[in-house]
Amino acid sequence: MTPVELTALLSEPTSPLLRAAIRSLPLDSLEALVIEGLAATENALRQVVVDRVAAFVAEQDGDGPAPVAAYFTTTERRATEGVTWSPFVAALASTEEMPDLRHTSTTVVSVPVGEADLTDALFADPELSHALTRLAAMDEPSHEDVLRVHLPTRQVTRVRT
């Protein structure tokens, strides 16, 4: 059984036998299972991000060199949600050099909640958006952070601008 399969079973233990087994585990074993499950979930979410970015890049028409990396910046919609990753690619780069994605100014604009949700529904990739939101919930980014998706190595890393 893979860690992802185990995580799925443990997230919704519907079998009485599985529930009983979980209850009988010592606390340190239960904590180890939770940590392993979270790591497997985070890795699975990162792979969804890479797959969706690769699909997006494949759909782009371009005569220049193929993108090596894609970058996502942060966004903060509502105070209750905190900082999360924007579901839109901020930049595609055809070299290993990271483009300058620092915020040059901060302007607060009030956007109705429904309008922000409608924009995501119409223009964002739902799988990508969900994976980015879950990753941000597991480890909240700072406003200065950028998420880098390196396509050749399939690595997703957080960098500070």
VEXBAGU-823311 format. One record per atom (N, C-alpha, C): residue in one letter; chain; atom name; x, y, z. Coordinates in Angstrom, 3 decimals, m for minus. Example, Ala and Ser with C-alpha at 12.3 -4.5 7.8 and 13.67 -1.06 7.14 Angstrom:
# VEXBAGU-823311
KEMAR, resn, chain, name, xx, yy, zz
KEMAR, a, A, N, 13.190, m5.690, 7.800
KEMAR, a, A, CA, 12.300, m4.500, 7.800
KEMAR, a, A, C, 13.200, m3.300, 7.800
KEMAR, s, A, N, 12.850, m2.250, 7.080
KEMAR, s, A, CA, 13.670, m1.060, 7.140
KEMAR, s, A, C, 12.900, 0.030, 7.870
//
This chain:
# VEXBAGU-823311
KEMAR, resn, chain, name, xx, yy, zz
KEMAR, m, A, N, 0.850, m1.176, 0.000
KEMAR, m, A, CA, 0.000, 0.000, 0.000
KEMAR, m, A, C, 0.897, 1.241, 0.000
KEMAR, t, A, N, 0.582, 2.169, m0.884
KEMAR, t, A, CA, 1.374, 3.395, m0.973
KEMAR, t, A, C, 0.948, 4.377, 0.121
KEMAR, p, A, N, 1.827, 5.351, 0.436
KEMAR, p, A, CA, 1.432, 6.353, 1.441
KEMAR, p, A, C, 0.167, 7.126, 1.052
KEMAR, v, A, N, m0.009, 7.378, m0.257
KEMAR, v, A, CA, m1.200, 8.101, m0.696
KEMAR, v, A, C, m2.456, 7.271, m0.446
KEMAR, e, A, N, m2.380, 5.965, m0.733
KEMAR, e, A, CA, m3.525, 5.089, m0.474
KEMAR, e, A, C, m3.828, 5.017, 1.026
KEMAR, l, A, N, m2.767, 4.931, 1.822
KEMAR, l, A, CA, m2.952, 4.893, 3.268
KEMAR, l, A, C, m3.569, 6.190, 3.771
KEMAR, t, A, N, m3.112, 7.310, 3.215
KEMAR, t, A, CA, m3.671, 8.606, 3.598
KEMAR, t, A, C, m5.158, 8.668, 3.282
KEMAR, a, A, N, m5.528, 8.162, 2.108
KEMAR, a, A, CA, m6.943, 8.159, 1.721
KEMAR, a, A, C, m7.773, 7.318, 2.691
KEMAR, l, A, N, m7.256, 6.157, 3.059
KEMAR, l, A, CA, m7.983, 5.314, 4.008
KEMAR, l, A, C, m8.087, 5.963, 5.386
KEMAR, l, A, N, m6.991, 6.601, 5.811
KEMAR, l, A, CA, m6.994, 7.202, 7.141
KEMAR, l, A, C, m7.817, 8.481, 7.216
KEMAR, s, A, N, m7.975, 9.157, 6.076
KEMAR, s, A, CA, m8.743, 10.399, 6.100
KEMAR, s, A, C, m10.229, 10.145, 6.301
KEMAR, e, A, N, m10.703, 8.984, 5.867
KEMAR, e, A, CA, m12.112, 8.623, 6.071
KEMAR, e, A, C, m12.188, 7.159, 6.490
KEMAR, p, A, N, m11.833, 6.878, 7.734
KEMAR, p, A, CA, m11.847, 5.471, 8.173
KEMAR, p, A, C, m13.275, 4.962, 8.364
KEMAR, t, A, N, m13.830, 4.389, 7.298
KEMAR, t, A, CA, m15.214, 3.922, 7.369
KEMAR, t, A, C, m15.311, 2.485, 7.860
KEMAR, s, A, N, m14.244, 1.735, 7.735
KEMAR, s, A, CA, m14.258, 0.350, 8.180
KEMAR, s, A, C, m14.122, 0.297, 9.703
KEMAR, p, A, N, m14.997, m0.457, 10.375
KEMAR, p, A, CA, m14.878, m0.575, 11.836
KEMAR, p, A, C, m13.520, m1.142, 12.256
KEMAR, l, A, N, m12.971, m2.051, 11.452
KEMAR, l, A, CA, m11.673, m2.634, 11.758
KEMAR, l, A, C, m10.573, m1.569, 11.704
KEMAR, l, A, N, m10.612, m0.703, 10.688
KEMAR, l, A, CA, m9.625, 0.363, 10.564
KEMAR, l, A, C, m9.772, 1.384, 11.697
KEMAR, r, A, N, m11.003, 1.745, 12.040
KEMAR, r, A, CA, m11.220, 2.673, 13.154
KEMAR, r, A, C, m10.658, 2.104, 14.452
KEMAR, a, A, N, m10.904, 0.820, 14.684
KEMAR, a, A, CA, m10.405, 0.184, 15.903
KEMAR, a, A, C, m8.881, 0.143, 15.907
KEMAR, a, A, N, m8.283, m0.134, 14.761
KEMAR, a, A, CA, m6.820, m0.180, 14.670
KEMAR, a, A, C, m6.216, 1.189, 14.954
KEMAR, i, A, N, m6.817, 2.235, 14.419
KEMAR, i, A, CA, m6.312, 3.598, 14.643
KEMAR, i, A, C, m6.412, 3.965, 16.119
KEMAR, r, A, N, m7.523, 3.620, 16.743
KEMAR, r, A, CA, m7.710, 3.947, 18.161
KEMAR, r, A, C, m6.716, 3.220, 19.056
KEMAR, s, A, N, m6.267, 2.036, 18.630
KEMAR, s, A, CA, m5.363, 1.251, 19.476
KEMAR, s, A, C, m3.891, 1.625, 19.302
KEMAR, l, A, N, m3.576, 2.487, 18.349
KEMAR, l, A, CA, m2.181, 2.873, 18.121
KEMAR, l, A, C, m1.656, 3.752, 19.249
KEMAR, p, A, N, m0.384, 3.567, 19.617
KEMAR, p, A, CA, 0.223, 4.503, 20.575
KEMAR, p, A, C, 0.311, 5.888, 19.938
KEMAR, l, A, N, 0.339, 6.918, 20.782
KEMAR, l, A, CA, 0.318, 8.294, 20.298
KEMAR, l, A, C, 1.474, 8.590, 19.345
KEMAR, d, A, N, 2.697, 8.115, 19.648
KEMAR, d, A, CA, 3.826, 8.416, 18.762
KEMAR, d, A, C, 3.667, 7.767, 17.395
KEMAR, s, A, N, 3.076, 6.574, 17.338
KEMAR, s, A, CA, 2.819, 5.910, 16.050
KEMAR, s, A, C, 1.758, 6.653, 15.259
KEMAR, l, A, N, 0.728, 7.116, 15.966
KEMAR, l, A, CA, m0.331, 7.876, 15.313
KEMAR, l, A, C, 0.217, 9.186, 14.754
KEMAR, e, A, N, 1.072, 9.862, 15.525
KEMAR, e, A, CA, 1.692, 11.104, 15.039
KEMAR, e, A, C, 2.568, 10.836, 13.822
KEMAR, a, A, N, 3.310, 9.729, 13.834
KEMAR, a, A, CA, 4.158, 9.377, 12.688
KEMAR, a, A, C, 3.310, 9.141, 11.437
KEMAR, l, A, N, 2.161, 8.480, 11.610
KEMAR, l, A, CA, 1.257, 8.257, 10.480
KEMAR, l, A, C, 0.737, 9.576, 9.921
KEMAR, v, A, N, 0.373, 10.487, 10.803
KEMAR, v, A, CA, m0.130, 11.793, 10.377
KEMAR, v, A, C, 0.943, 12.552, 9.621
KEMAR, i, A, N, 2.171, 12.549, 10.133
KEMAR, i, A, CA, 3.267, 13.252, 9.465
KEMAR, i, A, C, 3.527, 12.651, 8.093
KEMAR, e, A, N, 3.561, 11.340, 8.009
KEMAR, e, A, CA, 3.790, 10.670, 6.711
KEMAR, e, A, C, 2.647, 10.964, 5.746
KEMAR, g, A, N, 1.421, 10.965, 6.273
KEMAR, g, A, CA, 0.263, 11.267, 5.432
KEMAR, g, A, C, 0.307, 12.678, 4.894
KEMAR, l, A, N, 0.701, 13.637, 5.738
KEMAR, l, A, CA, 0.803, 15.028, 5.293
KEMAR, l, A, C, 1.898, 15.185, 4.238
KEMAR, a, A, N, 3.028, 14.521, 4.433
KEMAR, a, A, CA, 4.121, 14.602, 3.452
KEMAR, a, A, C, 3.684, 14.010, 2.113
KEMAR, a, A, N, 2.980, 12.881, 2.160
KEMAR, a, A, CA, 2.501, 12.267, 0.917
KEMAR, a, A, C, 1.484, 13.169, 0.228
KEMAR, t, A, N, 0.608, 13.789, 1.020
KEMAR, t, A, CA, m0.388, 14.700, 0.453
KEMAR, t, A, C, 0.288, 15.899, m0.189
KEMAR, e, A, N, 1.276, 16.481, 0.498
KEMAR, e, A, CA, 1.981, 17.639, m0.050
KEMAR, e, A, C, 2.689, 17.281, m1.351
KEMAR, n, A, N, 3.337, 16.115, m1.395
KEMAR, n, A, CA, 4.007, 15.690, m2.629
KEMAR, n, A, C, 3.004, 15.473, m3.760
KEMAR, a, A, N, 1.863, 14.884, m3.441
KEMAR, a, A, CA, 0.836, 14.666, m4.461
KEMAR, a, A, C, 0.304, 15.999, m4.989
KEMAR, l, A, N, 0.105, 16.973, m4.103
KEMAR, l, A, CA, m0.379, 18.287, m4.526
KEMAR, l, A, C, 0.660, 18.986, m5.405
KEMAR, r, A, N, 1.928, 18.861, m5.052
KEMAR, r, A, CA, 2.994, 19.457, m5.865
KEMAR, r, A, C, 3.002, 18.852, m7.268
KEMAR, q, A, N, 2.759, 17.553, m7.369
KEMAR, q, A, CA, 2.748, 16.912, m8.690
KEMAR, q, A, C, 1.544, 17.366, m9.521
KEMAR, v, A, N, 0.419, 17.620, m8.860
KEMAR, v, A, CA, m0.740, 18.174, m9.575
KEMAR, v, A, C, m0.381, 19.542, m10.135
KEMAR, v, A, N, 0.292, 20.368, m9.333
KEMAR, v, A, CA, 0.703, 21.704, m9.796
KEMAR, v, A, C, 1.615, 21.571, m11.014
KEMAR, v, A, N, 2.607, 20.681, m10.940
KEMAR, v, A, CA, 3.527, 20.495, m12.074
KEMAR, v, A, C, 2.768, 20.017, m13.311
KEMAR, d, A, N, 1.893, 19.046, m13.145
KEMAR, d, A, CA, 1.135, 18.513, m14.287
KEMAR, d, A, C, 0.274, 19.586, m14.944
KEMAR, r, A, N, m0.410, 20.386, m14.124
KEMAR, r, A, CA, m1.293, 21.418, m14.680
KEMAR, r, A, C, m0.496, 22.527, m15.349
KEMAR, v, A, N, 0.648, 22.896, m14.778
KEMAR, v, A, CA, 1.495, 23.918, m15.404
KEMAR, v, A, C, 2.051, 23.382, m16.717
KEMAR, a, A, N, 2.484, 22.131, m16.736
KEMAR, a, A, CA, 3.002, 21.533, m17.972
KEMAR, a, A, C, 1.915, 21.515, m19.053
KEMAR, a, A, N, 0.682, 21.206, m18.669
KEMAR, a, A, CA, m0.422, 21.213, m19.634
KEMAR, a, A, C, m0.674, 22.626, m20.143
KEMAR, f, A, N, m0.605, 23.619, m19.265
KEMAR, f, A, CA, m0.789, 25.020, m19.662
KEMAR, f, A, C, 0.301, 25.438, m20.650
KEMAR, v, A, N, 1.547, 25.093, m20.352
KEMAR, v, A, CA, 2.673, 25.446, m21.219
KEMAR, v, A, C, 2.516, 24.788, m22.582
KEMAR, a, A, N, 2.058, 23.543, m22.602
KEMAR, a, A, CA, 1.880, 22.823, m23.867
KEMAR, a, A, C, 0.830, 23.481, m24.760
KEMAR, e, A, N, m0.134, 24.155, m24.155
KEMAR, e, A, CA, m1.190, 24.820, m24.924
KEMAR, e, A, C, m0.759, 26.165, m25.498
KEMAR, q, A, N, 0.342, 26.714, m25.014
KEMAR, q, A, CA, 0.783, 28.035, m25.457
KEMAR, q, A, C, 1.467, 27.952, m26.811
KEMAR, d, A, N, 1.153, 28.912, m27.663
KEMAR, d, A, CA, 1.833, 29.016, m28.950
KEMAR, d, A, C, 2.995, 29.965, m28.781
KEMAR, g, A, N, 4.126, 29.578, m29.292
KEMAR, g, A, CA, 5.279, 30.460, m29.180
KEMAR, g, A, C, 6.402, 29.999, m30.082
KEMAR, d, A, N, 7.115, 30.978, m30.619
KEMAR, d, A, CA, 8.223, 30.657, m31.494
KEMAR, d, A, C, 9.542, 30.606, m30.733
KEMAR, g, A, N, 9.574, 31.162, m29.538
KEMAR, g, A, CA, 10.807, 31.249, m28.764
KEMAR, g, A, C, 11.128, 29.943, m28.063
KEMAR, p, A, N, 12.130, 30.005, m27.218
KEMAR, p, A, CA, 12.502, 28.810, m26.452
KEMAR, p, A, C, 11.390, 28.386, m25.499
KEMAR, a, A, N, 11.325, 27.095, m25.234
KEMAR, a, A, CA, 10.297, 26.557, m24.344
KEMAR, a, A, C, 10.538, 27.033, m22.913
KEMAR, p, A, N, 9.471, 27.278, m22.165
KEMAR, p, A, CA, 9.633, 27.696, m20.767
KEMAR, p, A, C, 10.299, 26.618, m19.915
KEMAR, v, A, N, 11.156, 27.064, m19.032
KEMAR, v, A, CA, 11.845, 26.182, m18.104
KEMAR, v, A, C, 11.128, 26.201, m16.749
KEMAR, a, A, N, 10.560, 27.350, m16.414
KEMAR, a, A, CA, 9.915, 27.484, m15.111
KEMAR, a, A, C, 8.702, 28.399, m15.201
KEMAR, a, A, N, 7.779, 28.175, m14.286
KEMAR, a, A, CA, 6.611, 29.043, m14.134
KEMAR, a, A, C, 6.610, 29.530, m12.695
KEMAR, y, A, N, 6.091, 30.728, m12.500
KEMAR, y, A, CA, 6.098, 31.346, m11.178
KEMAR, y, A, C, 4.697, 31.782, m10.798
KEMAR, f, A, N, 4.385, 31.606, m9.507
KEMAR, f, A, CA, 3.113, 32.037, m8.945
KEMAR, f, A, C, 3.398, 33.000, m7.799
KEMAR, t, A, N, 2.676, 34.091, m7.761
KEMAR, t, A, CA, 2.801, 35.033, m6.656
KEMAR, t, A, C, 1.671, 34.782, m5.658
KEMAR, t, A, N, 1.694, 35.507, m4.571
KEMAR, t, A, CA, 0.672, 35.323, m3.538
KEMAR, t, A, C, m0.476, 36.304, m3.742
KEMAR, t, A, N, m1.563, 35.993, m3.098
KEMAR, t, A, CA, m2.722, 36.880, m3.093
KEMAR, t, A, C, m3.400, 36.742, m1.740
KEMAR, e, A, N, m4.124, 37.757, m1.357
KEMAR, e, A, CA, m4.886, 37.708, m0.106
KEMAR, e, A, C, m6.274, 38.239, m0.414
KEMAR, r, A, N, m7.238, 37.329, m0.399
KEMAR, r, A, CA, m8.601, 37.719, m0.749
KEMAR, r, A, C, m9.360, 38.287, 0.431
KEMAR, r, A, N, m9.450, 37.464, 1.460
KEMAR, r, A, CA, m10.202, 37.840, 2.648
KEMAR, r, A, C, m9.313, 37.588, 3.856
KEMAR, a, A, N, m9.504, 38.397, 4.853
KEMAR, a, A, CA, m8.670, 38.279, 6.056
KEMAR, a, A, C, m8.787, 36.889, 6.676
KEMAR, t, A, N, m9.949, 36.270, 6.555
KEMAR, t, A, CA, m10.143, 34.953, 7.158
KEMAR, t, A, C, m9.381, 33.860, 6.432
KEMAR, e, A, N, m9.097, 34.050, 5.137
KEMAR, e, A, CA, m8.391, 33.032, 4.360
KEMAR, e, A, C, m6.885, 33.162, 4.466
KEMAR, g, A, N, m6.394, 34.324, 4.805
KEMAR, g, A, CA, m4.954, 34.530, 4.884
KEMAR, g, A, C, m4.329, 34.633, 3.500
KEMAR, v, A, N, m3.015, 34.503, 3.469
KEMAR, v, A, CA, m2.278, 34.600, 2.208
KEMAR, v, A, C, m2.296, 33.237, 1.531
KEMAR, t, A, N, m2.553, 33.227, 0.232
KEMAR, t, A, CA, m2.580, 31.988, m0.534
KEMAR, t, A, C, m1.878, 32.220, m1.866
KEMAR, w, A, N, m1.686, 31.162, m2.625
KEMAR, w, A, CA, m1.063, 31.291, m3.940
KEMAR, w, A, C, m2.115, 31.687, m4.957
KEMAR, s, A, N, m1.783, 32.637, m5.810
KEMAR, s, A, CA, m2.689, 33.041, m6.879
KEMAR, s, A, C, m2.846, 31.878, m7.852
KEMAR, p, A, N, m4.048, 31.628, m8.333
KEMAR, p, A, CA, m4.244, 30.501, m9.254
KEMAR, p, A, C, m3.839, 30.811, m10.694
KEMAR, f, A, N, m3.188, 31.948, m10.901
KEMAR, f, A, CA, m2.782, 32.349, m12.248
KEMAR, f, A, C, m1.269, 32.413, m12.339
KEMAR, v, A, N, m0.693, 31.920, m13.435
KEMAR, v, A, CA, 0.750, 31.969, m13.637
KEMAR, v, A, C, 1.179, 33.430, m13.717
KEMAR, a, A, N, 2.131, 33.818, m12.873
KEMAR, a, A, CA, 2.615, 35.200, m12.869
KEMAR, a, A, C, 3.636, 35.413, m13.980
KEMAR, a, A, N, 4.448, 34.384, m14.268
KEMAR, a, A, CA, 5.469, 34.511, m15.317
KEMAR, a, A, C, 5.930, 33.137, m15.761
KEMAR, l, A, N, 6.242, 33.048, m17.045
KEMAR, l, A, CA, 6.916, 31.878, m17.600
KEMAR, l, A, C, 8.321, 32.329, m17.973
KEMAR, a, A, N, 9.325, 31.539, m17.626
KEMAR, a, A, CA, 10.706, 31.908, m17.936
KEMAR, a, A, C, 11.346, 30.822, m18.784
KEMAR, s, A, N, 12.070, 31.238, m19.811
KEMAR, s, A, CA, 12.740, 30.277, m20.687
KEMAR, s, A, C, 14.183, 30.029, m20.255
KEMAR, t, A, N, 14.609, 30.659, m19.159
KEMAR, t, A, CA, 15.947, 30.444, m18.606
KEMAR, t, A, C, 15.825, 30.104, m17.131
KEMAR, e, A, N, 16.952, 29.797, m16.522
KEMAR, e, A, CA, 16.964, 29.498, m15.083
KEMAR, e, A, C, 16.861, 30.760, m14.238
KEMAR, e, A, N, 17.038, 31.919, m14.867
KEMAR, e, A, CA, 16.967, 33.188, m14.135
KEMAR, e, A, C, 15.530, 33.470, m13.720
KEMAR, m, A, N, 15.356, 33.853, m12.470
KEMAR, m, A, CA, 14.019, 34.196, m11.998
KEMAR, m, A, C, 13.699, 35.637, m12.380
KEMAR, p, A, N, 12.535, 35.867, m12.994
KEMAR, p, A, CA, 12.164, 37.247, m13.312
KEMAR, p, A, C, 11.892, 38.039, m12.034
KEMAR, d, A, N, 11.941, 39.338, m12.145
KEMAR, d, A, CA, 11.674, 40.206, m10.992
KEMAR, d, A, C, 10.172, 40.271, m10.772
KEMAR, l, A, N, 9.711, 39.637, m9.724
KEMAR, l, A, CA, 8.274, 39.586, m9.423
KEMAR, l, A, C, 7.944, 40.319, m8.132
KEMAR, r, A, N, 8.869, 41.136, m7.662
KEMAR, r, A, CA, 8.613, 41.880, m6.422
KEMAR, r, A, C, 7.480, 42.882, m6.632
KEMAR, h, A, N, 6.717, 43.075, m5.585
KEMAR, h, A, CA, 5.660, 44.078, m5.622
KEMAR, h, A, C, 6.318, 45.457, m5.579
KEMAR, t, A, N, 6.014, 46.284, m6.555
KEMAR, t, A, CA, 6.623, 47.618, m6.570
KEMAR, t, A, C, 5.780, 48.629, m5.809
KEMAR, s, A, N, 4.506, 48.365, m5.678
KEMAR, s, A, CA, 3.646, 49.237, m4.885
KEMAR, s, A, C, 2.465, 48.420, m4.410
KEMAR, t, A, N, 1.849, 48.889, m3.376
KEMAR, t, A, CA, 0.695, 48.187, m2.829
KEMAR, t, A, C, m0.513, 49.104, m2.912
KEMAR, t, A, N, m1.515, 48.648, m3.620
KEMAR, t, A, CA, m2.758, 49.396, m3.725
KEMAR, t, A, C, m3.878, 48.473, m3.269
KEMAR, v, A, N, m4.640, 48.920, m2.329
KEMAR, v, A, CA, m5.756, 48.118, m1.837
KEMAR, v, A, C, m6.994, 48.483, m2.634
KEMAR, v, A, N, m7.583, 47.482, m3.249
KEMAR, v, A, CA, m8.796, 47.672, m4.027
KEMAR, v, A, C, m9.834, 46.695, m3.498
KEMAR, s, A, N, m10.977, 47.200, m3.160
KEMAR, s, A, CA, m12.043, 46.343, m2.658
KEMAR, s, A, C, m12.741, 45.665, m3.834
KEMAR, v, A, N, m12.699, 44.343, m3.822
KEMAR, v, A, CA, m13.351, 43.558, m4.871
KEMAR, v, A, C, m14.439, 42.731, m4.209
KEMAR, p, A, N, m15.648, 42.802, m4.708
KEMAR, p, A, CA, m16.715, 41.991, m4.110
KEMAR, p, A, C, m16.352, 40.510, m4.134
KEMAR, v, A, N, m16.697, 39.814, m3.074
KEMAR, v, A, CA, m16.337, 38.407, m2.930
KEMAR, v, A, C, m16.810, 37.592, m4.119
KEMAR, g, A, N, m18.012, 37.791, m4.543
KEMAR, g, A, CA, m18.547, 37.043, m5.676
KEMAR, g, A, C, m17.763, 37.268, m6.955
KEMAR, e, A, N, m17.276, 38.491, m7.145
KEMAR, e, A, CA, m16.515, 38.804, m8.353
KEMAR, e, A, C, m15.179, 38.058, m8.376
KEMAR, a, A, N, m14.499, 37.987, m7.247
KEMAR, a, A, CA, m13.226, 37.259, m7.165
KEMAR, a, A, C, m13.462, 35.776, m7.427
KEMAR, d, A, N, m14.507, 35.216, m6.839
KEMAR, d, A, CA, m14.821, 33.802, m7.057
KEMAR, d, A, C, m15.209, 33.541, m8.506
KEMAR, l, A, N, m15.942, 34.472, m9.123
KEMAR, l, A, CA, m16.345, 34.321, m10.518
KEMAR, l, A, C, m15.125, 34.352, m11.438
KEMAR, t, A, N, m14.177, 35.216, m11.152
KEMAR, t, A, CA, m12.949, 35.279, m11.957
KEMAR, t, A, C, m12.215, 33.947, m11.913
KEMAR, d, A, N, m12.093, 33.377, m10.725
KEMAR, d, A, CA, m11.438, 32.072, m10.603
KEMAR, d, A, C, m12.205, 31.004, m11.376
KEMAR, a, A, N, m13.522, 31.012, m11.239
KEMAR, a, A, CA, m14.338, 29.993, m11.902
KEMAR, a, A, C, m14.221, 30.072, m13.419
KEMAR, l, A, N, m14.133, 31.283, m13.954
KEMAR, l, A, CA, m14.088, 31.455, m15.406
KEMAR, l, A, C, m12.703, 31.256, m15.997
KEMAR, f, A, N, m11.663, 31.700, m15.283
KEMAR, f, A, CA, m10.339, 31.751, m15.893
KEMAR, f, A, C, m9.293, 30.829, m15.274
KEMAR, a, A, N, m9.468, 30.410, m14.049
KEMAR, a, A, CA, m8.446, 29.588, m13.394
KEMAR, a, A, C, m8.681, 28.108, m13.674
KEMAR, d, A, N, m7.608, 27.356, m13.682
KEMAR, d, A, CA, m7.661, 25.902, m13.811
KEMAR, d, A, C, m8.112, 25.350, m12.450
KEMAR, p, A, N, m9.268, 24.694, m12.381
KEMAR, p, A, CA, m9.799, 24.260, m11.075
KEMAR, p, A, C, m8.860, 23.323, m10.318
KEMAR, e, A, N, m8.234, 22.370, m11.013
KEMAR, e, A, CA, m7.322, 21.441, m10.335
KEMAR, e, A, C, m6.104, 22.179, m9.790
KEMAR, l, A, N, m5.559, 23.071, m10.604
KEMAR, l, A, CA, m4.400, 23.853, m10.192
KEMAR, l, A, C, m4.759, 24.755, m9.016
KEMAR, s, A, N, m5.889, 25.423, m9.120
KEMAR, s, A, CA, m6.340, 26.324, m8.060
KEMAR, s, A, C, m6.515, 25.574, m6.742
KEMAR, h, A, N, m7.132, 24.409, m6.803
KEMAR, h, A, CA, m7.363, 23.599, m5.602
KEMAR, h, A, C, m6.028, 23.166, m4.984
KEMAR, a, A, N, m5.109, 22.690, m5.827
KEMAR, a, A, CA, m3.807, 22.231, m5.322
KEMAR, a, A, C, m3.030, 23.382, m4.691
KEMAR, l, A, N, m3.051, 24.553, m5.329
KEMAR, l, A, CA, m2.340, 25.711, m4.778
KEMAR, l, A, C, m2.948, 26.158, m3.449
KEMAR, t, A, N, m4.263, 26.137, m3.366
KEMAR, t, A, CA, m4.946, 26.527, m2.133
KEMAR, t, A, C, m4.616, 25.557, m1.003
KEMAR, r, A, N, m4.603, 24.270, m1.310
KEMAR, r, A, CA, m4.283, 23.258, m0.292
KEMAR, r, A, C, m2.839, 23.380, 0.166
KEMAR, l, A, N, m1.911, 23.624, m0.784
KEMAR, l, A, CA, m0.505, 23.806, m0.407
KEMAR, l, A, C, m0.341, 25.020, 0.506
KEMAR, a, A, N, m1.041, 26.099, 0.178
KEMAR, a, A, CA, m0.962, 27.313, 1.006
KEMAR, a, A, C, m1.553, 27.068, 2.388
KEMAR, a, A, N, m2.596, 26.253, 2.480
KEMAR, a, A, CA, m3.200, 25.952, 3.775
KEMAR, a, A, C, m2.264, 25.104, 4.631
KEMAR, m, A, N, m1.470, 24.246, 3.995
KEMAR, m, A, CA, m0.541, 23.393, 4.733
KEMAR, m, A, C, 0.667, 24.180, 5.234
KEMAR, d, A, N, 1.100, 25.165, 4.441
KEMAR, d, A, CA, 2.262, 25.972, 4.803
KEMAR, d, A, C, 2.055, 27.358, 4.201
KEMAR, e, A, N, 1.439, 28.255, 4.990
KEMAR, e, A, CA, 1.040, 29.569, 4.470
KEMAR, e, A, C, 2.246, 30.374, 3.994
KEMAR, p, A, N, 2.180, 30.881, 2.774
KEMAR, p, A, CA, 3.281, 31.700, 2.272
KEMAR, p, A, C, 3.248, 33.107, 2.845
KEMAR, s, A, N, 4.376, 33.803, 2.744
KEMAR, s, A, CA, 4.449, 35.219, 3.090
KEMAR, s, A, C, 4.173, 36.023, 1.832
KEMAR, h, A, N, 3.871, 37.301, 2.001
KEMAR, h, A, CA, 3.576, 38.151, 0.849
KEMAR, h, A, C, 4.746, 38.210, m0.130
KEMAR, e, A, N, 5.968, 38.079, 0.357
KEMAR, e, A, CA, 7.151, 38.204, m0.496
KEMAR, e, A, C, 7.526, 36.895, m1.190
KEMAR, d, A, N, 6.844, 35.813, m0.881
KEMAR, d, A, CA, 7.197, 34.512, m1.445
KEMAR, d, A, C, 6.691, 34.357, m2.877
KEMAR, v, A, N, 7.412, 33.545, m3.617
KEMAR, v, A, CA, 7.036, 33.177, m4.984
KEMAR, v, A, C, 7.158, 31.665, m5.077
KEMAR, l, A, N, 6.204, 31.022, m5.718
KEMAR, l, A, CA, 6.253, 29.579, m5.917
KEMAR, l, A, C, 6.827, 29.315, m7.303
KEMAR, r, A, N, 7.916, 28.567, m7.360
KEMAR, r, A, CA, 8.605, 28.267, m8.626
KEMAR, r, A, C, 8.326, 26.824, m9.008
KEMAR, v, A, N, 7.838, 26.626, m10.230
KEMAR, v, A, CA, 7.600, 25.294, m10.772
KEMAR, v, A, C, 8.645, 25.077, m11.857
KEMAR, h, A, N, 9.629, 24.218, m11.572
KEMAR, h, A, CA, 10.704, 23.940, m12.519
KEMAR, h, A, C, 10.285, 22.727, m13.341
KEMAR, l, A, N, 10.009, 22.938, m14.610
KEMAR, l, A, CA, 9.428, 21.891, m15.443
KEMAR, l, A, C, 10.376, 20.725, m15.741
KEMAR, p, A, N, 11.653, 20.962, m16.084
KEMAR, p, A, CA, 12.522, 19.812, m16.383
KEMAR, p, A, C, 12.702, 18.847, m15.210
KEMAR, t, A, N, 12.775, 19.364, m13.996
KEMAR, t, A, CA, 12.978, 18.493, m12.828
KEMAR, t, A, C, 11.690, 18.176, m12.083
KEMAR, r, A, N, 10.601, 18.833, m12.469
KEMAR, r, A, CA, 9.296, 18.647, m11.832
KEMAR, r, A, C, 9.331, 19.017, m10.343
KEMAR, q, A, N, 10.147, 20.010, m9.998
KEMAR, q, A, CA, 10.246, 20.449, m8.614
KEMAR, q, A, C, 9.443, 21.738, m8.401
KEMAR, v, A, N, 8.779, 21.778, m7.261
KEMAR, v, A, CA, 8.041, 22.970, m6.854
KEMAR, v, A, C, 8.706, 23.478, m5.588
KEMAR, t, A, N, 9.212, 24.711, m5.657
KEMAR, t, A, CA, 9.903, 25.289, m4.514
KEMAR, t, A, C, 9.389, 26.695, m4.248
KEMAR, r, A, N, 9.500, 27.094, m2.996
KEMAR, r, A, CA, 9.125, 28.445, m2.600
KEMAR, r, A, C, 10.408, 29.261, m2.510
KEMAR, v, A, N, 10.407, 30.431, m3.137
KEMAR, v, A, CA, 11.564, 31.321, m3.074
KEMAR, v, A, C, 11.102, 32.674, m2.566
KEMAR, r, A, N, 12.005, 33.382, m1.949
KEMAR, r, A, CA, 11.715, 34.713, m1.410
KEMAR, r, A, C, 12.266, 35.755, m2.376
KEMAR, t, A, N, 11.452, 36.744, m2.727
KEMAR, t, A, CA, 11.927, 37.784, m3.631
KEMAR, t, A, C, 12.631, 38.882, m2.874
//
